[in-house]
Amino acid sequence: MDEILARIWENLGGRIGGPMKFRLLMQPLMVSVFAIRAGIKDARAGRPPFFWTVLSDPQSRSDLLRDGWKDIAKIFTMALVIDVIYQIVVERWVYPTESLIVAIILAIIPYLLLRGPVTRIARATMRGPSQIAAGKAVDVPTSRDPLTSKSAGYIESDPRR
């Protein structure tokens, strides 16, 4: 078992300076774009931050995980395929566990770390600094009135009124 862990650790470290190292930057960057998009959508819809809700709310966990998987499935699969190609080129063998570890590090972890904070930041910027300082919550409109082509407008919800 110690030999396997030592081999995995050594092989994972070799990927940093080895061939195809561009993927170590490109795949997390692509996942970050999807996480930012999803976080902004969450803020507009008024949903709570992603990762915290996945951990703390068992009722909505499966829906959230399914939604997140839709965003990262292609990138996760690409990370697996590219790592298998890397292993064939460099190692002349395929180690599936290492491929899974690399795909999780490159695709899933950045998504989980970014989507929630992006939701919080987007929600704060949608409210604006004056409403945040005054303690007022502002609901951001999500649709337009099709008859007038105007925004539905902001609805203030302040419990002190």
Secondary structure, DSSP 4 states (H G I P E B T S, - for coil): -HHHHHHHHHHHHHHHHSTTTTHHHHHHHHHHHHHHHHHHHHHHHTPPPHHHHHHH-HHHHHHHHHHHHHHHHHHHHHHHHHHHHHHHHHTSS--HHHHHHHHIIIIIHHHHHHHHHHHHHHHHHHH-HHHHHHT-EEEPP--EETTTTEE---EEE-TT-
